[in-house]
């Protein structure tokens, strides 16, 4: 039973290390692009905050 826990822990740690080692693509956005994306994706939350139906 103790050996199974160690194996499970080793597998989980290996998975975490390999997942974090994968390269992420570089994304370059201007401030205007970031603001536009934010507003498009959060418009409903903003309307709710200011009680706009």
Secondary structure, DSSP 8 states (H G I E B T S, - for coil): -HHHHHHHHHHHHHHHHHHHHS--------HHHHHHHHHHHHHHHHHHHTT--
